[in-house]
């Protein structure tokens, strides 16, 4: 199985939650691919969120929690109160 990470422009608009992981049943392979994606663009929160989901599906909840905690910490400044 080959997982291909898209460019940032192609990645936008994709459904977060990586339904492909569920269909292909290869969450460990997906986690490796998303790790590469994070190495290429650590600022992309969607890739990091998908990495956490892949870890969760691969039965690595501690890694998923670690990734999600960092995503939340890094995205907090982006959150604005609705007025």
Backbone torsions as a table, in degrees:
resi	resn	phi	psi	omega
1	UNK	NA	136.1	179.1
2	UNK	-119.4	124.8	176.8
3	UNK	-103.6	132.5	-177.4
4	UNK	-115.6	127.2	175.2
5	UNK	-89.7	134.7	-178.4
6	UNK	-88.4	164.2	173.8
7	UNK	-65.3	163.7	-179.0
8	UNK	-56.4	-42.2	-179.0
9	UNK	-64.0	-40.9	179.6
10	UNK	-71.7	-31.2	-177.4
11	UNK	-68.9	-35.2	-178.2
12	UNK	-60.4	142.1	178.2
13	UNK	87.7	-9.5	176.9
14	UNK	-73.1	150.8	179.5
15	UNK	-72.5	124.4	176.2
16	UNK	-73.8	143.5	-177.0
17	UNK	116.2	-5.1	173.8
18	UNK	42.8	69.8	179.3
19	UNK	-58.9	-23.5	178.6
20	UNK	-62.2	-32.3	178.2
21	UNK	-61.9	-42.8	-179.4
22	UNK	-66.2	-40.2	-178.1
23	UNK	-71.6	-40.6	-175.0
24	UNK	-84.7	-22.6	177.2
25	UNK	68.0	29.3	-179.0
26	UNK	-124.6	58.9	-174.7
27	UNK	-65.1	-31.3	178.7
28	UNK	-66.7	-40.8	176.4
29	UNK	-65.6	-38.9	178.8
30	UNK	-63.7	-40.7	179.3
31	UNK	-60.6	-41.0	177.7
32	UNK	-61.8	-44.3	-179.9
33	UNK	-64.6	-42.2	179.1
34	UNK	-69.0	-31.4	173.8
35	UNK	-60.4	-41.8	176.8
36	UNK	-63.5	-40.0	178.0
37	UNK	-61.8	-41.4	177.6
38	UNK	-64.1	-38.6	178.0
39	UNK	-63.1	-33.1	179.3
40	UNK	-78.8	-34.4	-176.6
41	UNK	-151.0	82.0	-177.2
42	UNK	-66.3	-17.0	-179.8
43	UNK	-81.7	-11.4	-177.8
44	UNK	-79.6	102.9	-175.9
45	UNK	-66.8	-33.1	179.8
46	UNK	-64.0	-42.2	178.0
47	UNK	-63.4	-42.1	-179.8
48	UNK	-66.9	-38.4	176.1
49	UNK	-62.6	-42.8	178.9
50	UNK	-66.3	-33.7	174.9
51	UNK	-61.0	-45.6	178.8
52	UNK	-60.8	-42.7	179.1
53	UNK	-62.7	-41.5	178.2
54	UNK	-62.7	-41.7	177.1
55	UNK	-62.0	-42.0	179.3
56	UNK	-61.7	-46.5	-179.8
57	UNK	-67.5	-24.3	179.0
58	UNK	-88.9	13.3	178.2
59	UNK	65.4	36.4	176.0
60	UNK	-121.4	66.7	-174.7
61	UNK	-63.6	-31.6	179.5
62	UNK	-64.1	-40.7	177.4
63	UNK	-66.7	-40.7	179.3
64	UNK	-60.5	-44.9	179.5
65	UNK	-62.6	-42.6	179.7
66	UNK	-60.4	-46.5	-179.4
67	UNK	-65.0	-45.9	-178.5
68	UNK	-65.4	-37.9	177.8
69	UNK	-60.9	-40.7	179.0
70	UNK	-70.2	-38.2	177.1
71	UNK	-60.3	-46.1	179.7
72	UNK	-63.6	-42.4	179.1
73	UNK	-62.9	-40.4	-178.0
74	UNK	-76.2	-27.2	-176.0
75	UNK	-92.2	-10.5	-177.4
76	UNK	-54.5	-42.9	179.1
77	UNK	-63.8	-21.0	-178.9
78	UNK	-78.2	-19.6	-176.3
79	UNK	-78.0	127.9	178.8
80	UNK	-119.9	145.2	178.5
81	UNK	-70.5	139.0	175.9
82	UNK	-74.6	137.1	-179.9
83	UNK	-115.9	NA	NA
